[in-house]
């Protein structure tokens, strides 16, 4: 019996780390969202919810790891290329 196929990732954070002024906000965030999947990020103030989203749209640079959107690594893109991804 074969296992069901894993849907492709639409958005993925792989080993992402982010700190501000020496304070670690995200350490080794690894998360994937499939097309059509709904994701809620909940938590108390200061745990990195907004930072996670801002990293995904390129508003903050990451300190380590990778961010992928639709099969394309986006954390290394320049502003002009990110504008195209954001559209």
Biopython code that builds the backbone (N, CA, C, O; Angstrom):
import numpy as np
from Bio.PDB.StructureBuilder import StructureBuilder

atoms = [
    (1, "UNK", "N", (0.838, -1.168, 0.000)),
    (1, "UNK", "CA", (0.000, 0.000, 0.000)),
    (1, "UNK", "C", (0.887, 1.236, 0.000)),
    (1, "UNK", "O", (1.790, 1.362, 0.827)),
    (2, "UNK", "N", (0.627, 2.139, -0.923)),
    (2, "UNK", "CA", (1.442, 3.350, -0.998)),
    (2, "UNK", "C", (0.829, 4.450, -0.140)),
    (2, "UNK", "O", (-0.375, 4.466, 0.117)),
    (3, "UNK", "N", (1.680, 5.361, 0.293)),
    (3, "UNK", "CA", (1.193, 6.468, 1.113)),
    (3, "UNK", "C", (0.653, 7.565, 0.201)),
    (3, "UNK", "O", (1.095, 7.698, -0.940)),
    (4, "UNK", "N", (-0.306, 8.356, 0.701)),
    (4, "UNK", "CA", (-0.855, 9.428, -0.120)),
    (4, "UNK", "C", (0.218, 10.457, -0.448)),
    (4, "UNK", "O", (1.133, 10.690, 0.342)),
    (5, "UNK", "N", (0.095, 11.062, -1.604)),
    (5, "UNK", "CA", (1.075, 12.071, -2.023)),
    (5, "UNK", "C", (0.961, 13.292, -1.121)),
    (5, "UNK", "O", (-0.136, 13.703, -0.743)),
    (6, "UNK", "N", (2.100, 13.857, -0.789)),
    (6, "UNK", "CA", (2.131, 15.078, 0.007)),
    (6, "UNK", "C", (1.881, 16.255, -0.924)),
    (6, "UNK", "O", (2.550, 16.380, -1.950)),
    (7, "UNK", "N", (0.919, 17.132, -0.582)),
    (7, "UNK", "CA", (0.689, 18.275, -1.464)),
    (7, "UNK", "C", (1.905, 19.195, -1.461)),
    (7, "UNK", "O", (2.615, 19.283, -0.459)),
    (8, "UNK", "N", (2.144, 19.871, -2.560)),
    (8, "UNK", "CA", (3.295, 20.769, -2.615)),
    (8, "UNK", "C", (3.095, 21.934, -1.641)),
    (8, "UNK", "O", (1.969, 22.327, -1.336)),
    (9, "UNK", "N", (4.185, 22.454, -1.180)),
    (9, "UNK", "CA", (4.127, 23.604, -0.273)),
    (9, "UNK", "C", (3.854, 24.864, -1.075)),
    (9, "UNK", "O", (4.412, 25.057, -2.155)),
    (10, "UNK", "N", (3.011, 25.701, -0.550)),
    (10, "UNK", "CA", (2.835, 27.016, -1.130)),
    (10, "UNK", "C", (3.770, 28.002, -0.435)),
    (10, "UNK", "O", (4.370, 28.866, -1.074)),
    (11, "UNK", "N", (3.880, 27.857, 0.877)),
    (11, "UNK", "CA", (4.733, 28.734, 1.676)),
    (11, "UNK", "C", (5.434, 27.883, 2.714)),
    (11, "UNK", "O", (4.802, 27.050, 3.365)),
    (12, "UNK", "N", (6.735, 28.083, 2.876)),
    (12, "UNK", "CA", (7.489, 27.292, 3.845)),
    (12, "UNK", "C", (8.593, 28.110, 4.493)),
    (12, "UNK", "O", (9.319, 28.853, 3.832)),
    (13, "UNK", "N", (8.697, 27.952, 5.797)),
    (13, "UNK", "CA", (9.818, 28.489, 6.562)),
    (13, "UNK", "C", (10.652, 27.277, 6.946)),
    (13, "UNK", "O", (10.113, 26.303, 7.471)),
    (14, "UNK", "N", (11.951, 27.318, 6.698)),
    (14, "UNK", "CA", (12.818, 26.167, 6.983)),
    (14, "UNK", "C", (13.997, 26.610, 7.850)),
    (14, "UNK", "O", (14.929, 27.258, 7.373)),
    (15, "UNK", "N", (13.936, 26.256, 9.107)),
    (15, "UNK", "CA", (15.033, 26.579, 10.027)),
    (15, "UNK", "C", (15.244, 28.070, 10.205)),
    (15, "UNK", "O", (16.377, 28.515, 10.391)),
    (16, "UNK", "N", (14.177, 28.848, 10.153)),
    (16, "UNK", "CA", (14.294, 30.311, 10.187)),
    (16, "UNK", "C", (14.599, 30.805, 11.604)),
    (16, "UNK", "O", (13.995, 30.372, 12.585)),
    (17, "UNK", "N", (15.548, 31.718, 11.666)),
    (17, "UNK", "CA", (15.919, 32.359, 12.924)),
    (17, "UNK", "C", (15.858, 33.863, 12.733)),
    (17, "UNK", "O", (16.241, 34.384, 11.686)),
    (18, "UNK", "N", (15.368, 34.561, 13.765)),
    (18, "UNK", "CA", (15.302, 36.022, 13.729)),
    (18, "UNK", "C", (15.469, 36.568, 15.135)),
    (18, "UNK", "O", (14.814, 36.116, 16.074)),
    (19, "UNK", "N", (16.357, 37.550, 15.268)),
    (19, "UNK", "CA", (16.600, 38.226, 16.537)),
    (19, "UNK", "C", (16.545, 39.720, 16.317)),
    (19, "UNK", "O", (16.812, 40.210, 15.219)),
    (20, "UNK", "N", (16.200, 40.436, 17.362)),
    (20, "UNK", "CA", (16.232, 41.899, 17.366)),
    (20, "UNK", "C", (17.017, 42.344, 18.591)),
    (20, "UNK", "O", (16.693, 41.966, 19.717)),
    (21, "UNK", "N", (18.041, 43.140, 18.370)),
    (21, "UNK", "CA", (18.876, 43.659, 19.474)),
    (21, "UNK", "C", (19.309, 42.556, 20.435)),
    (21, "UNK", "O", (19.279, 42.733, 21.652)),
    (22, "UNK", "N", (19.708, 41.422, 19.878)),
    (22, "UNK", "CA", (20.199, 40.312, 20.687)),
    (22, "UNK", "C", (19.130, 39.434, 21.309)),
    (22, "UNK", "O", (19.453, 38.430, 21.943)),
    (23, "UNK", "N", (17.854, 39.792, 21.139)),
    (23, "UNK", "CA", (16.768, 38.967, 21.687)),
    (23, "UNK", "C", (16.212, 38.080, 20.585)),
    (23, "UNK", "O", (15.715, 38.574, 19.574)),
    (24, "UNK", "N", (16.297, 36.767, 20.781)),
    (24, "UNK", "CA", (15.789, 35.819, 19.803)),
    (24, "UNK", "C", (14.270, 35.806, 19.833)),
    (24, "UNK", "O", (13.654, 35.575, 20.874)),
    (25, "UNK", "N", (13.675, 36.059, 18.666)),
    (25, "UNK", "CA", (12.226, 36.030, 18.537)),
    (25, "UNK", "C", (11.783, 34.697, 17.930)),
    (25, "UNK", "O", (10.810, 34.095, 18.383)),
    (26, "UNK", "N", (12.498, 34.247, 16.911)),
    (26, "UNK", "CA", (12.219, 32.952, 16.285)),
    (26, "UNK", "C", (13.510, 32.147, 16.246)),
    (26, "UNK", "O", (14.556, 32.653, 15.839)),
    (27, "UNK", "N", (13.429, 30.902, 16.667)),
    (27, "UNK", "CA", (14.595, 30.024, 16.651)),
    (27, "UNK", "C", (14.211, 28.716, 15.973)),
    (27, "UNK", "O", (13.430, 27.931, 16.510)),
    (28, "UNK", "N", (14.768, 28.490, 14.787)),
    (28, "UNK", "CA", (14.541, 27.249, 14.041)),
    (28, "UNK", "C", (13.071, 27.020, 13.691)),
    (28, "UNK", "O", (12.555, 25.916, 13.866)),
    (29, "UNK", "N", (12.397, 28.059, 13.200)),
    (29, "UNK", "CA", (11.008, 27.925, 12.764)),
    (29, "UNK", "C", (10.966, 27.110, 11.476)),
    (29, "UNK", "O", (11.546, 27.504, 10.465)),
    (30, "UNK", "N", (10.288, 25.991, 11.519)),
    (30, "UNK", "CA", (10.091, 25.142, 10.349)),
    (30, "UNK", "C", (8.595, 24.859, 10.249)),
    (30, "UNK", "O", (7.999, 24.236, 11.128)),
    (31, "UNK", "N", (8.007, 25.334, 9.152)),
    (31, "UNK", "CA", (6.565, 25.263, 8.983)),
    (31, "UNK", "C", (6.253, 25.304, 7.499)),
    (31, "UNK", "O", (6.877, 26.060, 6.754)),
    (32, "UNK", "N", (5.293, 24.501, 7.061)),
    (32, "UNK", "CA", (4.884, 24.497, 5.653)),
    (32, "UNK", "C", (3.375, 24.633, 5.560)),
    (32, "UNK", "O", (2.633, 24.075, 6.367)),
    (33, "UNK", "N", (2.939, 25.384, 4.562)),
    (33, "UNK", "CA", (1.521, 25.594, 4.310)),
    (33, "UNK", "C", (1.238, 25.150, 2.874)),
    (33, "UNK", "O", (1.861, 25.638, 1.931)),
    (34, "UNK", "N", (0.298, 24.229, 2.719)),
    (34, "UNK", "CA", (-0.066, 23.715, 1.395)),
    (34, "UNK", "C", (-1.098, 24.632, 0.742)),
    (34, "UNK", "O", (-1.812, 25.349, 1.444)),
    (35, "UNK", "N", (-1.189, 24.623, -0.584)),
    (35, "UNK", "CA", (-2.224, 25.415, -1.252)),
    (35, "UNK", "C", (-3.610, 25.050, -0.724)),
    (35, "UNK", "O", (-3.939, 23.872, -0.584)),
    (36, "UNK", "N", (-4.411, 26.061, -0.436)),
    (36, "UNK", "CA", (-5.752, 25.850, 0.070)),
    (36, "UNK", "C", (-5.837, 25.599, 1.561)),
    (36, "UNK", "O", (-6.929, 25.601, 2.129)),
    (37, "UNK", "N", (-4.712, 25.385, 2.198)),
    (37, "UNK", "CA", (-4.688, 25.156, 3.643)),
    (37, "UNK", "C", (-4.869, 26.484, 4.375)),
    (37, "UNK", "O", (-4.371, 27.520, 3.933)),
    (38, "UNK", "N", (-5.582, 26.443, 5.489)),
    (38, "UNK", "CA", (-5.776, 27.629, 6.320)),
    (38, "UNK", "C", (-4.907, 27.482, 7.556)),
    (38, "UNK", "O", (-4.919, 26.443, 8.216)),
    (39, "UNK", "N", (-4.153, 28.530, 7.866)),
    (39, "UNK", "CA", (-3.235, 28.513, 8.993)),
    (39, "UNK", "C", (-3.561, 29.663, 9.925)),
    (39, "UNK", "O", (-3.719, 30.802, 9.487)),
    (40, "UNK", "N", (-3.660, 29.365, 11.198)),
    (40, "UNK", "CA", (-3.831, 30.388, 12.221)),
    (40, "UNK", "C", (-2.567, 30.416, 13.058)),
    (40, "UNK", "O", (-2.045, 29.366, 13.433)),
    (41, "UNK", "N", (-2.076, 31.595, 13.348)),
    (41, "UNK", "CA", (-0.931, 31.745, 14.238)),
    (41, "UNK", "C", (-1.448, 32.469, 15.472)),
    (41, "UNK", "O", (-1.858, 33.628, 15.405)),
    (42, "UNK", "N", (-1.423, 31.766, 16.598)),
    (42, "UNK", "CA", (-1.932, 32.358, 17.828)),
    (42, "UNK", "C", (-0.850, 32.311, 18.896)),
    (42, "UNK", "O", (0.060, 31.483, 18.839)),
    (43, "UNK", "N", (-0.958, 33.190, 19.849)),
    (43, "UNK", "CA", (-0.006, 33.215, 20.950)),
    (43, "UNK", "C", (-0.081, 34.544, 21.672)),
    (43, "UNK", "O", (-0.770, 35.469, 21.244)),
    (44, "UNK", "N", (0.630, 34.616, 22.759)),
    (44, "UNK", "CA", (0.638, 35.831, 23.557)),
    (44, "UNK", "C", (1.508, 36.899, 22.896)),
    (44, "UNK", "O", (2.209, 36.636, 21.919)),
    (45, "UNK", "N", (1.447, 38.074, 23.434)),
    (45, "UNK", "CA", (2.227, 39.195, 22.913)),
    (45, "UNK", "C", (3.723, 38.889, 22.962)),
    (45, "UNK", "O", (4.242, 38.396, 23.963)),
    (46, "UNK", "N", (4.401, 39.194, 21.854)),
    (46, "UNK", "CA", (5.852, 39.071, 21.831)),
    (46, "UNK", "C", (6.406, 37.709, 21.482)),
    (46, "UNK", "O", (7.605, 37.487, 21.646)),
    (47, "UNK", "N", (5.581, 36.782, 21.003)),
    (47, "UNK", "CA", (6.096, 35.444, 20.694)),
    (47, "UNK", "C", (6.475, 35.256, 19.224)),
    (47, "UNK", "O", (6.947, 34.184, 18.846)),
    (48, "UNK", "N", (6.276, 36.288, 18.383)),
    (48, "UNK", "CA", (6.745, 36.208, 17.007)),
    (48, "UNK", "C", (5.681, 36.034, 15.937)),
    (48, "UNK", "O", (6.013, 35.711, 14.796)),
    (49, "UNK", "N", (4.426, 36.237, 16.266)),
    (49, "UNK", "CA", (3.357, 36.061, 15.261)),
    (49, "UNK", "C", (3.521, 37.043, 14.103)),
    (49, "UNK", "O", (3.575, 36.631, 12.944)),
    (50, "UNK", "N", (3.598, 38.312, 14.404)),
    (50, "UNK", "CA", (3.740, 39.325, 13.351)),
    (50, "UNK", "C", (5.077, 39.207, 12.639)),
    (50, "UNK", "O", (5.156, 39.409, 11.428)),
    (51, "UNK", "N", (6.117, 38.885, 13.375)),
    (51, "UNK", "CA", (7.443, 38.721, 12.763)),
    (51, "UNK", "C", (7.415, 37.589, 11.743)),
    (51, "UNK", "O", (8.020, 37.706, 10.677)),
    (52, "UNK", "N", (6.732, 36.509, 12.048)),
    (52, "UNK", "CA", (6.630, 35.370, 11.128)),
    (52, "UNK", "C", (6.015, 35.804, 9.800)),
    (52, "UNK", "O", (6.512, 35.434, 8.736)),
    (53, "UNK", "N", (4.953, 36.576, 9.855)),
    (53, "UNK", "CA", (4.287, 37.049, 8.644)),
    (53, "UNK", "C", (5.154, 38.075, 7.915)),
    (53, "UNK", "O", (5.271, 38.032, 6.690)),
    (54, "UNK", "N", (5.758, 38.991, 8.659)),
    (54, "UNK", "CA", (6.606, 40.012, 8.022)),
    (54, "UNK", "C", (7.820, 39.401, 7.340)),
    (54, "UNK", "O", (8.292, 39.924, 6.330)),
    (55, "UNK", "N", (8.329, 38.305, 7.880)),
    (55, "UNK", "CA", (9.419, 37.588, 7.209)),
    (55, "UNK", "C", (8.930, 36.988, 5.897)),
    (55, "UNK", "O", (9.635, 37.020, 4.889)),
    (56, "UNK", "N", (7.721, 36.441, 5.918)),
    (56, "UNK", "CA", (7.177, 35.775, 4.735)),
    (56, "UNK", "C", (6.955, 36.749, 3.585)),
    (56, "UNK", "O", (7.030, 36.351, 2.422)),
    (57, "UNK", "N", (6.682, 38.024, 3.886)),
    (57, "UNK", "CA", (6.464, 38.987, 2.807)),
    (57, "UNK", "C", (7.690, 39.869, 2.571)),
    (57, "UNK", "O", (7.635, 40.831, 1.806)),
    (58, "UNK", "N", (8.786, 39.532, 3.230)),
    (58, "UNK", "CA", (10.051, 40.207, 2.955)),
    (58, "UNK", "C", (10.234, 41.554, 3.613)),
    (58, "UNK", "O", (11.094, 42.324, 3.186)),
    (59, "UNK", "N", (9.458, 41.869, 4.638)),
    (59, "UNK", "CA", (9.628, 43.148, 5.321)),
    (59, "UNK", "C", (10.821, 43.141, 6.268)),
    (59, "UNK", "O", (11.410, 44.188, 6.535)),
    (60, "UNK", "N", (11.178, 41.969, 6.773)),
    (60, "UNK", "CA", (12.368, 41.803, 7.606)),
    (60, "UNK", "C", (13.273, 40.771, 6.950)),
    (60, "UNK", "O", (12.785, 39.799, 6.374)),
    (61, "UNK", "N", (14.590, 40.971, 7.032)),
    (61, "UNK", "CA", (15.502, 39.914, 6.578)),
    (61, "UNK", "C", (15.613, 38.840, 7.666)),
    (61, "UNK", "O", (15.466, 39.133, 8.852)),
    (62, "UNK", "N", (15.870, 37.616, 7.260)),
    (62, "UNK", "CA", (16.060, 36.546, 8.241)),
    (62, "UNK", "C", (17.527, 36.489, 8.644)),
    (62, "UNK", "O", (18.400, 36.927, 7.896)),
    (63, "UNK", "N", (17.792, 35.951, 9.827)),
    (63, "UNK", "CA", (19.172, 35.786, 10.299)),
    (63, "UNK", "C", (19.754, 34.458, 9.837)),
    (63, "UNK", "O", (20.961, 34.343, 9.625)),
    (64, "UNK", "N", (18.899, 33.462, 9.681)),
    (64, "UNK", "CA", (19.338, 32.137, 9.211)),
    (64, "UNK", "C", (18.110, 31.392, 8.703)),
    (64, "UNK", "O", (16.976, 31.733, 9.038)),
    (65, "UNK", "N", (18.354, 30.374, 7.892)),
    (65, "UNK", "CA", (17.280, 29.542, 7.363)),
    (65, "UNK", "C", (16.872, 29.943, 5.959)),
    (65, "UNK", "O", (17.611, 30.634, 5.256)),
    (66, "UNK", "N", (15.688, 29.503, 5.557)),
    (66, "UNK", "CA", (15.180, 29.760, 4.205)),
    (66, "UNK", "C", (13.673, 29.983, 4.262)),
    (66, "UNK", "O", (12.977, 29.422, 5.108)),
    (67, "UNK", "N", (13.182, 30.819, 3.339)),
    (67, "UNK", "CA", (11.747, 30.995, 3.171)),
    (67, "UNK", "C", (11.436, 30.753, 1.699)),
    (67, "UNK", "O", (12.077, 31.320, 0.813)),
    (68, "UNK", "N", (10.439, 29.898, 1.452)),
    (68, "UNK", "CA", (10.057, 29.501, 0.102)),
    (68, "UNK", "C", (8.608, 29.864, -0.157)),
    (68, "UNK", "O", (7.756, 29.704, 0.718)),
    (69, "UNK", "N", (8.323, 30.354, -1.364)),
    (69, "UNK", "CA", (6.950, 30.605, -1.788)),
    (69, "UNK", "C", (6.765, 30.044, -3.183)),
    (69, "UNK", "O", (7.489, 30.409, -4.110)),
    (70, "UNK", "N", (5.804, 29.166, -3.330)),
    (70, "UNK", "CA", (5.449, 28.584, -4.627)),
    (70, "UNK", "C", (6.662, 28.005, -5.358)),
    (70, "UNK", "O", (6.844, 28.215, -6.557)),
    (71, "UNK", "N", (7.488, 27.270, -4.606)),
    (71, "UNK", "CA", (8.653, 26.609, -5.186)),
    (71, "UNK", "C", (9.863, 27.488, -5.422)),
    (71, "UNK", "O", (10.832, 27.052, -6.044)),
    (72, "UNK", "N", (9.823, 28.715, -4.938)),
    (72, "UNK", "CA", (10.914, 29.664, -5.170)),
    (72, "UNK", "C", (11.420, 30.196, -3.832)),
    (72, "UNK", "O", (10.634, 30.636, -2.993)),
    (73, "UNK", "N", (12.726, 30.154, -3.640)),
    (73, "UNK", "CA", (13.303, 30.701, -2.419)),
    (73, "UNK", "C", (13.217, 32.227, -2.489)),
    (73, "UNK", "O", (13.722, 32.836, -3.432)),
    (74, "UNK", "N", (12.578, 32.842, -1.492)),
    (74, "UNK", "CA", (12.344, 34.283, -1.564)),
    (74, "UNK", "C", (13.168, 35.106, -0.580)),
    (74, "UNK", "O", (13.242, 36.327, -0.723)),
    (75, "UNK", "N", (13.785, 34.477, 0.410)),
    (75, "UNK", "CA", (14.532, 35.258, 1.394)),
    (75, "UNK", "C", (15.816, 35.850, 0.829)),
    (75, "UNK", "O", (16.423, 36.714, 1.461)),
    (76, "UNK", "N", (16.235, 35.409, -0.331)),
    (76, "UNK", "CA", (17.459, 35.929, -0.948)),
    (76, "UNK", "C", (17.168, 36.935, -2.072)),
    (76, "UNK", "O", (18.095, 37.465, -2.686)),
    (77, "UNK", "N", (15.897, 37.193, -2.336)),
    (77, "UNK", "CA", (15.525, 38.081, -3.435)),
    (77, "UNK", "C", (15.719, 39.554, -3.067)),
    (77, "UNK", "O", (15.600, 39.938, -1.904)),
    (78, "UNK", "N", (16.014, 40.352, -4.063)),
    (78, "UNK", "CA", (16.075, 41.790, -3.890)),
    (78, "UNK", "C", (14.678, 42.389, -3.880)),
    (78, "UNK", "O", (13.694, 41.693, -4.131)),
    (79, "UNK", "N", (14.595, 43.673, -3.591)),
    (79, "UNK", "CA", (13.298, 44.347, -3.459)),
    (79, "UNK", "C", (12.462, 44.265, -4.732)),
    (79, "UNK", "O", (11.257, 44.025, -4.661)),
    (80, "UNK", "N", (13.077, 44.458, -5.882)),
    (80, "UNK", "CA", (12.322, 44.431, -7.153)),
    (80, "UNK", "C", (11.729, 43.037, -7.398)),
    (80, "UNK", "O", (10.567, 42.913, -7.786)),
    (81, "UNK", "N", (12.519, 42.009, -7.173)),
    (81, "UNK", "CA", (12.034, 40.634, -7.360)),
    (81, "UNK", "C", (10.963, 40.292, -6.327)),
    (81, "UNK", "O", (10.004, 39.588, -6.641)),
    (82, "UNK", "N", (11.119, 40.783, -5.102)),
    (82, "UNK", "CA", (10.095, 40.555, -4.079)),
    (82, "UNK", "C", (8.780, 41.217, -4.444)),
    (82, "UNK", "O", (7.711, 40.676, -4.165)),
    (83, "UNK", "N", (8.853, 42.385, -5.067)),
    (83, "UNK", "CA", (7.619, 43.054, -5.507)),
    (83, "UNK", "C", (6.818, 42.162, -6.445)),
    (83, "UNK", "O", (5.590, 42.126, -6.368)),
    (84, "UNK", "N", (7.503, 41.444, -7.328)),
    (84, "UNK", "CA", (6.823, 40.549, -8.263)),
    (84, "UNK", "C", (6.181, 39.372, -7.517)),
    (84, "UNK", "O", (5.079, 38.947, -7.864)),
    (85, "UNK", "N", (6.858, 38.855, -6.511)),
    (85, "UNK", "CA", (6.322, 37.752, -5.708)),
    (85, "UNK", "C", (5.099, 38.230, -4.932)),
    (85, "UNK", "O", (4.103, 37.513, -4.838)),
    (86, "UNK", "N", (5.170, 39.416, -4.386)),
    (86, "UNK", "CA", (4.070, 39.962, -3.588)),
    (86, "UNK", "C", (2.801, 40.151, -4.420)),
    (86, "UNK", "O", (1.689, 40.037, -3.905)),
    (87, "UNK", "N", (2.978, 40.439, -5.699)),
    (87, "UNK", "CA", (1.801, 40.603, -6.559)),
    (87, "UNK", "C", (1.061, 39.292, -6.700)),
    (87, "UNK", "O", (0.042, 39.230, -7.387)),
]
sb = StructureBuilder()
sb.init_structure("model")
sb.init_model(0)
sb.init_chain("A")
sb.init_seg("    ")
for serial, (resi, resn, name, xyz) in enumerate(atoms, 1):
    if name == "N":
        sb.init_residue(resn, " ", resi, " ")
    sb.init_atom(name, np.array(xyz, "f"), 0.0, 1.0, " ", f" {name:<3s}", serial, name[0])
structure = sb.get_structure()
